[in-house]
Amino acid sequence: MKLPPARVTIPEHDFDEILSDFTKVLKSGRMTLGPYTEAFESEYASFMGSGYAVAVNSGTSALEIILRCLDATGKKVIIPTNTFFATPAAALHTGARVTLVDVGNHMMMDPTQLEESLDSNTAAVVVVHIGGYVHPEICRIRDICSDHHVPLIEDAAHAQGSRLRGKLAGGFGEAAAFSFYPTKVITAGEGGMITTNDLSVVKRAKILRDQGKASFNTNYHVELGYNWRMCELNAIVGLHQLRHLEEFVTHRRAIAERYAEGLRVVDGLTPLAYPSESTPNFYKYIAILGDGVSRARVKSELKTKYDVSLSGEVYEVPCHLQPVFKSAQVDRHGEMREAERVCDRHVCLPVYSDMTASEQEYALSALRSVFT
């Protein structure tokens, strides 16, 4: 059996309807910012329980647009060091100065370091729901931001359908950025979504995503925008995927429960702990390696002996150690010991929205053999 690091799940019974919708778009000639984009935005906002949703071409651009709407240019944006390149890059492209802070053993931003980093020049705090886990510390972070009158933004690229105490990821801050890259729980091929209850953010985001134009049917430019539009074909795929989101998350949670049980007999590999009030979507199934266990050896043996490929870590190298961020526009607040530890000591086990019981048992069997 061969297990890939990730697998896109598009149910075959959706194919005919997706292709039919594609045909309608091709015949209409309206390839961008049309009725399917509007439908995707409407259904996403409805699912989220947010006032508005704005579709864009990536999760990265969703985050950059939000920061531009908050006038972050020339100001500080605080970001956890354990995140993907795109999070600080979006802030830097906005013209902001980035301050990186450490995370806890739960992989979420350290609230103490956050509070120490805040000052009068802080435009926003960006929290990241790594792997689709929403940790209760988000509530403390939200309170800190509120006390200091600083907007809290959620990088929820991993977290479609994740919840804390029943509240969806993306519902804790002023705005949230989602990604529909192919590996995500739901995909649009490429694409992103901004969710917010702030109408002023929505109005400006729609201008910025379309080259800064005052409206779609004019070439009258009122902002220095960019081409961040979502294609209608991407919107069609995303719309169909959204209707499966709860189903996909339920399936991934069942996989996670079987992993948790199966790993009880695997010495040297422990599931990342999360509290009972958190309901992850398990975009990633994160497990912590025991002391002295080589991640390189584990991954190599799983691949060469069993053809089981582990997906990329979240993340192998924290941002403060990335060469691209060794610049005058990026500061680090103190030591990053916990981020360096968790980045170095975890793996992500195979999980797909259509993973079969036999595939998972094969993965567990391979893990038992490698860790024996």
C-alpha positions as CSV (number, residue, x, y, z in Angstrom):
1,M,0.0,0.0,0.0
2,K,1.2,3.5,-0.8
3,L,0.2,6.5,1.4
4,P,0.9,10.0,0.0
5,P,1.6,13.0,2.3
6,A,-1.7,14.6,1.3
7,R,-4.7,13.8,-0.9
8,V,-7.3,16.1,-2.4
9,T,-10.8,14.8,-1.7
10,I,-13.4,15.8,-4.4
11,P,-16.3,13.3,-4.3
12,E,-16.9,11.8,-7.7
13,H,-20.7,12.5,-7.4
14,D,-19.8,16.2,-7.5
15,F,-18.0,15.9,-10.9
16,D,-21.0,16.2,-13.2
17,E,-22.4,19.3,-11.4
18,I,-19.0,21.0,-11.2
19,L,-18.4,20.4,-14.9
20,S,-21.9,21.7,-15.6
21,D,-21.2,24.8,-13.7
22,F,-17.9,25.2,-15.5
23,T,-19.8,25.0,-18.8
24,K,-22.2,27.7,-17.7
25,V,-19.3,30.0,-16.9
26,L,-17.4,29.3,-20.1
27,K,-20.6,30.0,-22.2
28,S,-21.3,33.2,-20.2
29,G,-17.7,34.6,-20.6
30,R,-17.9,35.9,-17.0
31,M,-14.7,34.3,-15.7
32,T,-14.1,36.4,-12.6
33,L,-16.0,38.1,-9.8
34,G,-19.3,36.7,-11.0
35,P,-22.3,34.9,-9.5
36,Y,-20.4,31.8,-8.3
37,T,-17.9,34.0,-6.4
38,E,-20.9,35.8,-4.9
39,A,-22.6,32.5,-4.0
40,F,-19.4,31.2,-2.4
41,E,-19.0,34.4,-0.3
42,S,-22.6,34.2,0.8
43,E,-22.5,30.5,1.8
44,Y,-19.2,30.9,3.5
45,A,-20.4,33.9,5.6
46,S,-23.5,31.9,6.4
47,F,-21.5,28.9,7.5
48,M,-19.2,31.1,9.6
49,G,-22.0,33.1,11.1
50,S,-20.1,36.2,10.1
51,G,-21.6,39.3,8.6
52,Y,-19.5,39.2,5.4
53,A,-17.1,37.1,3.4
54,V,-14.8,38.4,0.6
55,A,-13.3,35.8,-1.8
56,V,-9.7,36.4,-3.0
57,N,-7.1,34.4,-4.9
58,S,-5.1,33.0,-1.8
59,G,-5.0,32.9,1.9
60,T,-1.8,35.0,1.7
61,S,-3.6,37.8,-0.1
62,A,-6.5,37.5,2.3
63,L,-4.2,38.3,5.2
64,E,-2.4,41.1,3.3
65,I,-5.7,42.8,2.4
66,I,-6.9,42.6,6.0
67,L,-3.7,44.3,7.2
68,R,-4.0,47.0,4.5
69,C,-7.5,47.6,5.6
70,L,-6.2,48.2,9.1
71,D,-3.6,50.7,7.8
72,A,-0.7,48.6,9.1
73,T,1.8,50.2,6.8
74,G,4.7,51.7,8.8
75,K,3.4,50.1,12.0
76,K,4.1,46.9,14.0
77,V,2.3,43.6,13.5
78,I,2.9,40.9,16.1
79,I,3.1,37.3,14.8
80,P,4.1,33.9,16.3
81,T,7.4,32.6,15.0
82,N,5.9,29.1,14.4
83,T,3.9,29.8,11.2
84,F,4.2,29.5,7.5
85,F,6.3,32.1,5.5
86,A,3.1,33.7,4.2
87,T,2.0,35.1,7.6
88,P,4.9,37.5,8.2
89,A,5.4,37.9,4.4
90,A,1.9,39.3,4.1
91,A,2.7,41.9,6.8
92,L,6.0,42.8,5.2
93,H,4.4,43.2,1.8
94,T,1.9,45.6,3.5
95,G,4.8,47.7,4.6
96,A,4.5,46.8,8.2
97,R,7.3,46.0,10.7
98,V,7.0,42.4,12.1
99,T,7.7,41.4,15.6
100,L,8.0,37.6,16.1
101,V,7.1,36.1,19.4
102,D,7.4,32.6,20.9
103,V,4.6,29.9,21.1
104,G,3.6,27.6,23.9
105,N,3.8,23.8,23.8
106,H,0.3,23.9,22.2
107,M,1.9,25.8,19.2
108,M,-0.2,28.9,19.7
109,M,1.2,32.3,20.4
110,D,2.6,32.9,23.9
111,P,0.2,35.4,25.6
112,T,2.9,36.7,28.0
113,Q,5.3,37.5,25.1
114,L,2.5,39.1,23.2
115,E,1.6,41.4,26.0
116,E,5.3,42.4,26.5
117,S,5.6,43.2,22.8
118,L,2.6,45.5,22.5
119,D,3.1,49.2,22.2
120,S,1.4,52.3,20.8
121,N,2.7,51.6,17.3
122,T,1.1,48.1,17.1
123,A,-1.4,47.9,14.2
124,A,-2.5,44.3,14.7
125,V,-1.9,40.9,16.3
126,V,-2.1,37.9,14.1
127,V,-2.8,34.6,15.8
128,V,-2.3,31.3,13.9
129,H,-4.4,28.1,14.4
130,I,-1.6,25.7,13.6
131,G,-2.8,22.3,12.1
132,G,-6.4,23.3,12.7
133,Y,-6.1,23.3,16.5
134,V,-7.9,26.2,18.3
135,H,-6.4,26.4,21.8
136,P,-8.2,28.1,24.7
137,E,-5.3,30.6,24.9
138,I,-7.0,32.4,22.0
139,C,-9.5,33.8,24.6
140,R,-6.6,35.2,26.8
141,I,-5.0,36.6,23.6
142,R,-8.3,38.2,22.6
143,D,-8.7,39.8,26.0
144,I,-5.1,41.2,25.9
145,C,-5.8,42.7,22.5
146,S,-9.1,44.2,23.6
147,D,-7.5,45.7,26.7
148,H,-4.8,47.4,24.5
149,H,-7.3,48.4,21.8
150,V,-5.4,46.4,19.2
151,P,-7.2,44.4,16.4
152,L,-6.8,40.7,16.6
153,I,-6.6,38.9,13.2
154,E,-6.9,35.2,12.8
155,D,-4.7,33.3,10.3
156,A,-7.1,30.5,9.9
157,A,-5.6,29.0,6.8
158,H,-5.5,25.6,8.5
159,A,-8.7,25.9,10.4
160,Q,-11.9,25.7,8.3
161,G,-14.5,24.1,10.5
162,S,-12.3,24.0,13.7
163,R,-14.1,25.1,16.9
164,L,-13.4,26.1,20.5
165,R,-16.4,25.6,22.8
166,G,-18.6,25.5,19.7
167,K,-17.3,28.8,18.3
168,L,-15.7,28.5,14.8
169,A,-12.1,29.5,14.1
170,G,-12.3,32.9,12.5
171,G,-14.9,34.1,15.0
172,F,-12.5,35.4,17.7
173,G,-11.0,38.5,16.1
174,E,-11.9,41.5,13.9
175,A,-11.3,39.5,10.8
176,A,-9.9,36.1,9.6
177,A,-8.0,34.8,6.6
178,F,-8.7,31.3,5.2
179,S,-6.9,29.4,2.5
180,F,-8.2,26.9,-0.1
181,Y,-4.8,25.6,-1.3
182,P,-5.1,22.0,-2.6
183,T,-3.8,20.4,0.7
184,K,-6.4,22.2,2.9
185,V,-9.5,20.5,4.4
186,I,-11.5,22.1,1.6
187,T,-10.0,23.4,-1.6
188,A,-10.8,25.6,-4.5
189,G,-7.6,24.7,-6.3
190,E,-6.3,28.1,-5.3
191,G,-8.1,30.8,-3.3
192,G,-8.7,32.5,0.0
193,M,-11.5,34.1,2.0
194,I,-11.7,37.0,4.3
195,T,-14.5,36.9,7.0
196,T,-15.4,39.8,9.2
197,N,-18.4,41.7,10.7
198,D,-16.8,45.0,9.8
199,L,-18.4,46.5,6.7
200,S,-15.6,49.1,6.3
201,V,-13.1,46.2,5.9
202,V,-15.4,44.5,3.3
203,K,-15.8,47.6,1.2
204,R,-12.1,48.4,1.2
205,A,-11.1,44.7,0.6
206,K,-13.3,44.5,-2.5
207,I,-11.6,47.6,-3.9
208,L,-8.1,46.4,-3.1
209,R,-8.6,42.9,-4.6
210,D,-9.6,44.4,-8.0
211,Q,-6.6,46.6,-8.7
212,G,-7.9,49.4,-6.4
213,K,-10.9,50.1,-8.7
214,A,-13.9,52.0,-7.4
215,S,-16.1,49.3,-9.0
216,F,-15.8,46.3,-11.2
217,N,-17.1,48.1,-14.4
218,T,-14.8,51.1,-14.2
219,N,-11.1,51.9,-14.6
220,Y,-11.3,54.6,-12.0
221,H,-8.7,53.6,-9.4
222,V,-9.0,54.9,-5.8
223,E,-6.5,52.7,-4.0
224,L,-3.1,51.1,-4.9
225,G,-4.6,47.6,-5.1
226,Y,-3.5,44.5,-6.9
227,N,-4.9,41.6,-8.8
228,W,-6.2,39.5,-5.9
229,R,-9.4,38.3,-7.6
230,M,-10.9,34.9,-7.4
231,C,-11.6,33.1,-10.7
232,E,-15.2,31.8,-11.1
233,L,-13.9,28.3,-11.8
234,N,-12.1,28.3,-8.4
235,A,-15.3,29.6,-6.8
236,I,-17.3,26.7,-8.2
237,V,-14.9,24.1,-6.7
238,G,-14.8,25.9,-3.4
239,L,-18.6,26.2,-3.2
240,H,-19.0,22.4,-3.7
241,Q,-16.3,21.7,-1.2
242,L,-17.8,24.0,1.4
243,R,-21.0,21.8,1.3
244,H,-18.8,18.9,2.4
245,L,-16.9,20.7,5.1
246,E,-18.7,19.3,8.1
247,E,-18.7,15.8,6.6
248,F,-14.9,16.1,6.0
249,V,-14.2,17.3,9.5
250,T,-16.3,14.6,11.1
251,H,-14.3,12.0,9.1
252,R,-11.0,13.5,10.1
253,R,-12.0,13.5,13.8
254,A,-12.8,9.8,13.6
255,I,-9.4,9.2,12.1
256,A,-7.8,11.2,14.9
257,E,-9.6,9.1,17.5
258,R,-8.3,5.9,16.0
259,Y,-4.7,7.4,15.8
260,A,-5.0,8.4,19.5
261,E,-6.0,4.8,20.4
262,G,-3.4,3.2,18.1
263,L,-0.5,5.3,19.3
264,R,-1.0,4.2,22.9
265,V,1.3,1.2,22.1
266,V,3.8,3.2,20.2
267,D,6.7,4.1,22.4
268,G,8.3,7.4,21.5
269,L,5.4,9.1,19.7
270,T,2.7,11.0,21.5
271,P,-0.3,12.9,20.0
272,L,-0.2,16.7,20.5
273,A,-2.4,17.3,23.5
274,Y,-5.5,19.5,23.1
275,P,-8.2,20.2,25.7
276,S,-11.7,18.7,25.5
277,E,-13.3,22.0,24.7
278,S,-11.3,22.3,21.5
279,T,-12.7,20.6,18.4
280,P,-9.9,20.5,15.7
281,N,-10.5,19.8,12.1
282,F,-7.3,17.8,12.0
283,Y,-6.0,19.4,8.9
284,K,-2.8,17.9,10.4
285,Y,-2.5,15.1,12.9
286,I,0.4,16.3,15.0
287,A,2.4,13.9,17.1
288,I,5.4,14.7,19.4
289,L,8.6,12.6,19.1
290,G,10.2,11.3,22.3
291,D,13.6,12.4,23.4
292,G,16.4,10.9,21.2
293,V,14.1,9.9,18.4
294,S,15.3,11.1,15.0
295,R,12.7,12.7,12.8
296,A,14.8,12.2,9.7
297,R,15.2,8.5,10.5
298,V,11.5,8.0,11.2
299,K,10.4,9.7,8.0
300,S,13.1,7.9,5.9
301,E,12.2,4.4,7.2
302,L,8.4,5.0,6.8
303,K,9.0,6.0,3.2
304,T,11.6,3.5,2.1
305,K,10.3,0.4,3.9
306,Y,6.6,1.0,3.8
307,D,5.9,3.7,1.2
308,V,4.2,5.9,3.9
309,S,5.0,9.6,3.3
310,L,4.5,12.0,6.1
311,S,3.3,15.5,5.2
312,G,5.4,18.6,5.9
313,E,5.8,19.7,9.5
314,V,4.0,22.8,10.9
315,Y,6.7,23.9,10.8
316,E,10.2,22.4,10.5
317,V,12.0,25.8,10.6
318,P,10.4,28.7,12.6
319,C,10.3,32.1,11.0
320,H,13.0,33.6,13.1
321,L,15.5,31.1,11.7
322,Q,14.4,31.6,8.1
323,P,17.1,33.5,6.1
324,V,14.5,35.6,4.3
325,F,13.3,37.2,7.6
326,K,16.8,38.2,8.8
327,S,16.0,41.8,7.8
328,A,15.7,45.2,9.4
329,Q,11.9,45.0,9.2
330,V,11.7,41.8,11.4
331,D,12.3,41.9,15.1
332,R,12.2,39.0,17.6
333,H,11.0,39.3,21.1
334,G,13.4,37.4,23.4
335,E,14.3,33.7,23.1
336,M,12.2,31.3,21.0
337,R,13.0,28.2,22.9
338,E,9.6,26.6,22.8
339,A,9.1,27.2,19.1
340,E,12.4,25.7,18.3
341,R,11.6,22.7,20.5
342,V,8.1,22.0,19.0
343,C,9.3,22.7,15.5
344,D,12.1,20.2,15.9
345,R,10.2,17.5,17.8
346,H,7.0,16.7,15.9
347,V,5.7,14.9,12.8
348,C,2.4,15.0,11.0
349,L,0.8,11.6,10.3
350,P,-1.2,10.9,7.1
351,V,-4.8,12.1,7.2
352,Y,-7.2,12.6,4.3
353,S,-10.9,13.5,4.2
354,D,-11.5,10.1,2.5
355,M,-8.9,8.0,4.3
356,T,-10.1,4.4,4.7
357,A,-9.8,2.3,7.8
358,S,-7.4,-0.1,6.0
359,E,-5.1,2.8,5.0
360,Q,-5.0,4.1,8.6
361,E,-4.3,0.6,10.0
362,Y,-1.5,0.3,7.5
363,A,-0.1,3.6,8.7
364,L,-0.3,2.5,12.3
365,S,1.3,-0.8,11.5
366,A,4.2,0.9,9.8
367,L,4.6,3.3,12.8
368,R,4.6,0.4,15.2
369,S,7.3,-1.3,13.2
370,V,9.5,1.8,12.9
371,F,9.2,2.6,16.6
372,T,9.9,-0.9,17.8
